[in-house]
Amino acid sequence: MPQWFIATVFGLLALAAVWGIYRSLSSGVANDGIYRFDVDKNPLGFALVIASRILIIAFAVAVILHALGLIGDPVSMLRSLFG
C-alpha cells in the first residue's frame, strides 16, 4: 500500500479515538463495546477505556510518523519489546 494511504487511515483512526475521548469526558460515560462505564459508578473502568484510546492514538501517531519516514517501524519495535 502507498505510504500516504497508510498515514490517512491511521490519521482517521486517531481522530476517531480523539472524538471518543472527547465525547466520554464531556458526558462522563465511556462505552466500550457492550460495556458502559460511568465515571461515578466505575471510575477504574472509565479510566481504562480512556487509557486504551490514548494508546490507540499513540500507535496511530507512530504509524503516521513511520509512513512519513521520520521513525522506524513501530510494529517491529513492539515485536522486539515484547517478543
N, CA, C and O atoms as a GROMACS GRO file, in nm:
protein
  332
    1MET      N    1   0.083  -0.119   0.000
    1MET     CA    2   0.000   0.000   0.000
    1MET      C    3   0.087   0.125   0.000
    1MET      O    4   0.197   0.125   0.055
    2PRO      N    5   0.038   0.230  -0.062
    2PRO     CA    6   0.114   0.356  -0.059
    2PRO      C    7   0.121   0.413   0.083
    2PRO      O    8   0.030   0.397   0.163
    3GLN      N    9   0.231   0.480   0.110
    3GLN     CA   10   0.252   0.534   0.244
    3GLN      C   11   0.150   0.642   0.279
    3GLN      O   12   0.110   0.653   0.395
    4TRP      N   13   0.106   0.720   0.182
    4TRP     CA   14   0.007   0.824   0.211
    4TRP      C   15  -0.126   0.763   0.251
    4TRP      O   16  -0.199   0.820   0.333
    5PHE      N   17  -0.159   0.646   0.194
    5PHE     CA   18  -0.285   0.579   0.229
    5PHE      C   19  -0.279   0.527   0.373
    5PHE      O   20  -0.376   0.540   0.447
    6ILE      N   21  -0.166   0.469   0.411
    6ILE     CA   22  -0.149   0.419   0.548
    6ILE      C   23  -0.158   0.535   0.647
    6ILE      O   24  -0.223   0.524   0.750
    7ALA      N   25  -0.092   0.646   0.615
    7ALA     CA   26  -0.096   0.763   0.703
    7ALA      C   27  -0.238   0.818   0.715
    7ALA      O   28  -0.279   0.860   0.823
    8THR      N   29  -0.313   0.817   0.605
    8THR     CA   30  -0.451   0.866   0.609
    8THR      C   31  -0.540   0.777   0.693
    8THR      O   32  -0.620   0.827   0.773
    9VAL      N   33  -0.528   0.646   0.675
    9VAL     CA   34  -0.612   0.552   0.751
    9VAL      C   35  -0.584   0.564   0.901
    9VAL      O   36  -0.678   0.570   0.980
   10PHE      N   37  -0.459   0.567   0.939
   10PHE     CA   38  -0.427   0.577   1.081
   10PHE      C   39  -0.455   0.717   1.136
   10PHE      O   40  -0.482   0.732   1.256
   11GLY      N   41  -0.451   0.818   1.052
   11GLY     CA   42  -0.494   0.951   1.095
   11GLY      C   43  -0.642   0.955   1.126
   11GLY      O   44  -0.684   1.017   1.224
   12LEU      N   45  -0.722   0.888   1.043
   12LEU     CA   46  -0.866   0.878   1.070
   12LEU      C   47  -0.893   0.798   1.197
   12LEU      O   48  -0.983   0.831   1.273
   13LEU      N   49  -0.814   0.692   1.219
   13LEU     CA   50  -0.828   0.614   1.342
   13LEU      C   51  -0.797   0.700   1.464
   13LEU      O   52  -0.868   0.693   1.565
   14ALA      N   53  -0.692   0.780   1.456
   14ALA     CA   54  -0.658   0.869   1.567
   14ALA      C   55  -0.766   0.973   1.591
   14ALA      O   56  -0.798   1.004   1.706
   15LEU      N   57  -0.822   1.028   1.484
   15LEU     CA   58  -0.930   1.126   1.500
   15LEU      C   59  -1.053   1.063   1.564
   15LEU      O   60  -1.119   1.127   1.647
   16ALA      N   61  -1.085   0.939   1.527
   16ALA     CA   62  -1.198   0.870   1.589
   16ALA      C   63  -1.174   0.848   1.737
   16ALA      O   64  -1.265   0.862   1.818
   17ALA      N   65  -1.050   0.813   1.773
   17ALA     CA   66  -1.018   0.792   1.915
   17ALA      C   67  -1.024   0.924   1.992
   17ALA      O   68  -1.071   0.926   2.106
   18VAL      N   69  -0.977   1.032   1.932
   18VAL     CA   70  -0.984   1.163   1.998
   18VAL      C   71  -1.130   1.204   2.017
   18VAL      O   72  -1.166   1.256   2.123
   19TRP      N   73  -1.213   1.180   1.916
   19TRP     CA   74  -1.355   1.212   1.928
   19TRP      C   75  -1.420   1.127   2.039
   19TRP      O   76  -1.502   1.178   2.115
   20GLY      N   77  -1.382   1.001   2.048
   20GLY     CA   78  -1.436   0.915   2.153
   20GLY      C   79  -1.395   0.961   2.292
   20GLY      O   80  -1.476   0.958   2.385
   21ILE      N   81  -1.270   1.004   2.306
   21ILE     CA   82  -1.224   1.056   2.435
   21ILE      C   83  -1.299   1.184   2.470
   21ILE      O   84  -1.343   1.201   2.584
   22TYR      N   85  -1.314   1.273   2.375
   22TYR     CA   86  -1.386   1.399   2.399
   22TYR      C   87  -1.530   1.372   2.441
   22TYR      O   88  -1.580   1.431   2.536
   23ARG      N   89  -1.596   1.282   2.369
   23ARG     CA   90  -1.735   1.250   2.400
   23ARG      C   91  -1.748   1.185   2.537
   23ARG      O   92  -1.841   1.214   2.612
   24SER      N   93  -1.654   1.096   2.570
   24SER     CA   94  -1.658   1.030   2.700
   24SER      C   95  -1.632   1.127   2.815
   24SER      O   96  -1.700   1.122   2.918
   25LEU      N   97  -1.535   1.214   2.798
   25LEU     CA   98  -1.503   1.309   2.905
   25LEU      C   99  -1.613   1.413   2.923
   25LEU      O  100  -1.638   1.457   3.036
   26SER      N  101  -1.679   1.451   2.815
   26SER     CA  102  -1.785   1.552   2.829
   26SER      C  103  -1.912   1.493   2.889
   26SER      O  104  -1.986   1.564   2.958
   27SER      N  105  -1.938   1.364   2.864
   27SER     CA  106  -2.061   1.304   2.918
   27SER      C  107  -2.038   1.229   3.048
   27SER      O  108  -2.132   1.209   3.125
   28GLY      N  109  -1.914   1.187   3.074
   28GLY     CA  110  -1.886   1.109   3.194
   28GLY      C  111  -1.918   0.962   3.179
   28GLY      O  112  -1.916   0.888   3.277
   29VAL      N  113  -1.947   0.919   3.057
   29VAL     CA  114  -1.980   0.779   3.029
   29VAL      C  115  -1.893   0.732   2.913
   29VAL      O  116  -1.887   0.798   2.809
   30ALA      N  117  -1.827   0.618   2.931
   30ALA     CA  118  -1.747   0.559   2.825
   30ALA      C  119  -1.807   0.425   2.786
   30ALA      O  120  -1.828   0.338   2.871
   31ASN      N  121  -1.836   0.410   2.659
   31ASN     CA  122  -1.888   0.284   2.607
   31ASN      C  123  -1.774   0.209   2.540
   31ASN      O  124  -1.702   0.266   2.458
   32ASP      N  125  -1.758   0.085   2.575
   32ASP     CA  126  -1.654   0.002   2.517
   32ASP      C  127  -1.720  -0.129   2.473
   32ASP      O  128  -1.725  -0.225   2.549
   33GLY      N  129  -1.769  -0.130   2.351
   33GLY     CA  130  -1.838  -0.249   2.303
   33GLY      C  131  -1.972  -0.265   2.373
   33GLY      O  132  -2.060  -0.180   2.360
   34ILE      N  133  -1.987  -0.374   2.446
   34ILE     CA  134  -2.114  -0.400   2.515
   34ILE      C  135  -2.115  -0.343   2.656
   34ILE      O  136  -2.219  -0.346   2.723
   35TYR      N  137  -2.002  -0.292   2.703
   35TYR     CA  138  -1.993  -0.241   2.839
   35TYR      C  139  -2.012  -0.090   2.842
   35TYR      O  140  -1.979  -0.021   2.746
   36ARG      N  141  -2.064  -0.042   2.953
   36ARG     CA  142  -2.084   0.102   2.974
   36ARG      C  143  -2.023   0.137   3.109
   36ARG      O  144  -2.062   0.083   3.212
   37PHE      N  145  -1.927   0.228   3.107
   37PHE     CA  146  -1.857   0.268   3.228
   37PHE      C  147  -1.892   0.412   3.262
   37PHE      O  148  -1.860   0.504   3.186
   38ASP      N  149  -1.958   0.431   3.375
   38ASP     CA  150  -1.992   0.564   3.424
   38ASP      C  151  -1.880   0.609   3.518
   38ASP      O  152  -1.834   0.531   3.602
   39VAL      N  153  -1.837   0.732   3.505
   39VAL     CA  154  -1.725   0.780   3.584
   39VAL      C  155  -1.757   0.781   3.734
   39VAL      O  156  -1.667   0.767   3.816
   40ASP      N  157  -1.884   0.796   3.770
   40ASP     CA  158  -1.922   0.797   3.912
   40ASP      C  159  -1.936   0.656   3.968
   40ASP      O  160  -1.903   0.633   4.085
   41LYS      N  161  -1.984   0.562   3.888
   41LYS     CA  162  -2.009   0.427   3.937
   41LYS      C  163  -1.889   0.334   3.921
   41LYS      O  164  -1.866   0.248   4.005
   42ASN      N  165  -1.812   0.352   3.814
   42ASN     CA  166  -1.698   0.265   3.788
   42ASN      C  167  -1.583   0.350   3.733
   42ASN      O  168  -1.557   0.347   3.612
   43PRO      N  169  -1.513   0.424   3.819
   43PRO     CA  170  -1.408   0.512   3.769
   43PRO      C  171  -1.288   0.438   3.710
   43PRO      O  172  -1.223   0.488   3.619
   44LEU      N  173  -1.258   0.319   3.762
   44LEU     CA  174  -1.144   0.244   3.708
   44LEU      C  175  -1.172   0.196   3.566
   44LEU      O  176  -1.086   0.207   3.479
   45GLY      N  177  -1.291   0.145   3.542
   45GLY     CA  178  -1.328   0.104   3.407
   45GLY      C  179  -1.328   0.221   3.311
   45GLY      O  180  -1.283   0.209   3.197
   46PHE      N  181  -1.378   0.335   3.357
   46PHE     CA  182  -1.379   0.456   3.276
   46PHE      C  183  -1.236   0.497   3.241
   46PHE      O  184  -1.206   0.530   3.126
   47ALA      N  185  -1.147   0.494   3.340
   47ALA     CA  186  -1.007   0.531   3.316
   47ALA      C  187  -0.938   0.434   3.221
   47ALA      O  188  -0.856   0.475   3.139
   48LEU      N  189  -0.970   0.305   3.231
   48LEU     CA  190  -0.909   0.207   3.142
   48LEU      C  191  -0.954   0.226   2.997
   48LEU      O  192  -0.875   0.208   2.905
   49VAL      N  193  -1.079   0.261   2.978
   49VAL     CA  194  -1.128   0.288   2.842
   49VAL      C  195  -1.057   0.410   2.784
   49VAL      O  196  -1.015   0.408   2.668
   50ILE      N  197  -1.044   0.515   2.863
   50ILE     CA  198  -0.975   0.636   2.817
   50ILE      C  199  -0.827   0.604   2.789
   50ILE      O  200  -0.772   0.651   2.690
   51ALA      N  201  -0.764   0.526   2.877
   51ALA     CA  202  -0.623   0.489   2.857
   51ALA      C  203  -0.604   0.406   2.731
   51ALA      O  204  -0.506   0.424   2.659
   52SER      N  205  -0.697   0.315   2.703
   52SER     CA  206  -0.685   0.234   2.582
   52SER      C  207  -0.699   0.321   2.457
   52SER      O  208  -0.632   0.296   2.357
   53ARG      N  209  -0.784   0.420   2.462
   53ARG     CA  210  -0.798   0.511   2.348
   53ARG      C  211  -0.674   0.597   2.331
   53ARG      O  212  -0.636   0.630   2.218
   54ILE      N  213  -0.610   0.635   2.441
   54ILE     CA  214  -0.485   0.711   2.432
   54ILE      C  215  -0.375   0.626   2.370
   54ILE      O  216  -0.294   0.676   2.292
   55LEU      N  217  -0.372   0.497   2.404
   55LEU     CA  218  -0.274   0.407   2.341
   55LEU      C  219  -0.300   0.392   2.192
   55LEU      O  220  -0.205   0.383   2.114
   56ILE      N  221  -0.426   0.388   2.152
   56ILE     CA  222  -0.459   0.381   2.010
   56ILE      C  223  -0.408   0.506   1.938
   56ILE      O  224  -0.354   0.497   1.828
   57ILE      N  225  -0.426   0.622   2.000
   57ILE     CA  226  -0.377   0.746   1.940
   57ILE      C  227  -0.225   0.744   1.928
   57ILE      O  228  -0.170   0.785   1.826
   58ALA      N  229  -0.157   0.698   2.033
   58ALA     CA  230  -0.010   0.693   2.030
   58ALA      C  231   0.040   0.600   1.920
   58ALA      O  232   0.135   0.633   1.849
   59PHE      N  233  -0.025   0.484   1.904
   59PHE     CA  234   0.016   0.391   1.800
   59PHE      C  235  -0.013   0.449   1.661
   59PHE      O  236   0.068   0.435   1.570
   60ALA      N  237  -0.127   0.515   1.647
   60ALA     CA  238  -0.161   0.575   1.518
   60ALA      C  239  -0.060   0.684   1.481
   60ALA      O  240  -0.020   0.694   1.365
   61VAL      N  241  -0.020   0.764   1.577
   61VAL     CA  242   0.079   0.868   1.550
   61VAL      C  243   0.213   0.805   1.512
   61VAL      O  244   0.282   0.855   1.424
   62ALA      N  245   0.250   0.696   1.579
   62ALA     CA  246   0.375   0.627   1.545
   62ALA      C  247   0.371   0.571   1.403
   62ALA      O  248   0.470   0.580   1.331
   63VAL      N  249   0.258   0.515   1.362
   63VAL     CA  250   0.247   0.462   1.226
   63VAL      C  251   0.250   0.575   1.124
   63VAL      O  252   0.309   0.560   1.017
   64ILE      N  253   0.186   0.687   1.156
   64ILE     CA  254   0.190   0.802   1.065
   64ILE      C  255   0.333   0.854   1.050
   64ILE      O  256   0.377   0.883   0.939
   65LEU      N  257   0.405   0.865   1.161
   65LEU     CA  258   0.544   0.910   1.154
   65LEU      C  259   0.630   0.812   1.076
   65LEU      O  260   0.722   0.852   1.004
   66HIS      N  261   0.601   0.682   1.088
   66HIS     CA  262   0.674   0.582   1.010
   66HIS      C  263   0.640   0.596   0.862
   66HIS      O  264   0.729   0.585   0.777
   67ALA      N  265   0.513   0.621   0.830
   67ALA     CA  266   0.474   0.638   0.690
   67ALA      C  267   0.540   0.761   0.628
   67ALA      O  268   0.566   0.764   0.508
   68LEU      N  269   0.566   0.861   0.708
   68LEU     CA  270   0.634   0.981   0.660
   68LEU      C  271   0.785   0.966   0.659
   68LEU      O  272   0.857   1.054   0.612
   69GLY      N  273   0.836   0.853   0.711
   69GLY     CA  274   0.978   0.827   0.710
   69GLY      C  275   1.055   0.892   0.823
   69GLY      O  276   1.177   0.907   0.815
   70LEU      N  277   0.986   0.932   0.928
   70LEU     CA  278   1.053   1.002   1.038
   70LEU      C  279   1.103   0.910   1.148
   70LEU      O  280   1.198   0.944   1.219
   71ILE      N  281   1.042   0.792   1.164
   71ILE     CA  282   1.086   0.695   1.265
   71ILE      C  283   1.086   0.556   1.202
   71ILE      O  284   1.040   0.537   1.089
   72GLY      N  285   1.138   0.460   1.277
   72GLY     CA  286   1.138   0.321   1.232
   72GLY      C  287   0.999   0.258   1.243
   72GLY      O  288   0.903   0.324   1.283
   73ASP      N  289   0.991   0.132   1.208
   73ASP     CA  290   0.864   0.060   1.208
   73ASP      C  291   0.817   0.035   1.351
   73ASP      O  292   0.887  -0.033   1.426
   74PRO      N  293   0.700   0.088   1.390
   74PRO     CA  294   0.653   0.068   1.528
   74PRO      C  295   0.612  -0.076   1.557
   74PRO      O  296   0.621  -0.120   1.672
   75VAL      N  297   0.568  -0.149   1.456
   75VAL     CA  298   0.530  -0.288   1.478
   75VAL      C  299   0.652  -0.372   1.511
   75VAL      O  300   0.647  -0.456   1.600
   76SER      N  301   0.762  -0.351   1.440
   76SER     CA  302   0.884  -0.426   1.472
   76SER      C  303   0.941  -0.384   1.607
   76SER      O  304   1.002  -0.465   1.677
   77MET      N  305   0.923  -0.256   1.644
   77MET     CA  306   0.967  -0.212   1.776
   77MET      C  307   0.888  -0.283   1.886
   77MET      O  308   0.946  -0.326   1.986
   78LEU      N  309   0.757  -0.295   1.867
   78LEU     CA  310   0.674  -0.366   1.966
   78LEU      C  311   0.710  -0.514   1.970
   78LEU      O  312   0.711  -0.575   2.077
   79ARG      N  313   0.738  -0.572   1.853
   79ARG     CA  314   0.776  -0.712   1.847
   79ARG      C  315   0.906  -0.738   1.923
   79ARG      O  316   0.918  -0.837   1.995
   80SER      N  317   1.003  -0.650   1.906
   80SER     CA  318   1.130  -0.668   1.978
   80SER      C  319   1.115  -0.640   2.127
   80SER      O  320   1.187  -0.697   2.209
   81LEU      N  321   1.022  -0.552   2.162
   81LEU     CA  322   0.999  -0.520   2.302
   81LEU      C  323   0.931  -0.635   2.375
   81LEU      O  324   0.971  -0.670   2.486
   82PHE      N  325   0.828  -0.694   2.314
   82PHE     CA  326   0.750  -0.798   2.380
   82PHE      C  327   0.784  -0.939   2.333
   82PHE      O  328   0.740  -1.036   2.395
   83GLY      N  329   0.860  -0.952   2.227
   83GLY     CA  330   0.886  -1.085   2.172
   83GLY      C  331   1.011  -1.138   2.222
   83GLY      O  332   1.049  -1.249   2.186
   0.00000   0.00000   0.00000
